Amino acid sequence: LVAMTLGACTSAAEETSTTALAEETSTTALAEECAHVIDATVELSASGFRVTATVRSGDTGWDRYADAWEVRDANGAVLGTRVLAHPHVDEQPFTRSLDGVAIPQGVAVVEVAARDSVHGFCGDTVHVEVPER
C-alpha cells in the first residue's frame, strides 16, 4: 500500500504572475488614494510667478486629504509650496493658486506635484513651461 499526498504546486511563472497581479492591484489601489495634479498653469505676475494647479484626490475627510502641492525645478528642488488647509471631499477636482513663486532664470519647465496627507507624493504630476520674462 502506497500513500500519496497531493499538494498544490505552482510553477515559477504562475508565482510571478500572481505576484505581478498582486502588485498591480496594490499599485492601482494606491494610485486611487493618491493626490493627482491633472492640470497646471504658470503665469508671470507682479511678485514673480503665479502657479495654478487643479488637483483630484480621494479625500475622505480630516483622516486623509490632499494637504499640499508644490512646484519643483527639473532637479526636484522645491520652488514653492501651496498648503491646503482643509479636505475637499465634496469639491473634486479643485483648483488653487500660489502667487509669488520665484522661478530662477534658465528654468524653462517646472513640475507640479500634489501630496496626500497619508500617502505623501505618489500621484500624477504635470510639467508646465515657464513663460518668458
Secondary structure, DSSP 8 states (H G I E B T S, - for coil): -----------HHHHHHHHHHHHHHHHHHHHHHS-EEEEEEEEEETTEEEEEEEEE----BTTB-EEEEEEE-TT--EEEEEE--S--TTS-SEEEEEEEE---TT--EEEEEEEETTTBS-S--EEEE----
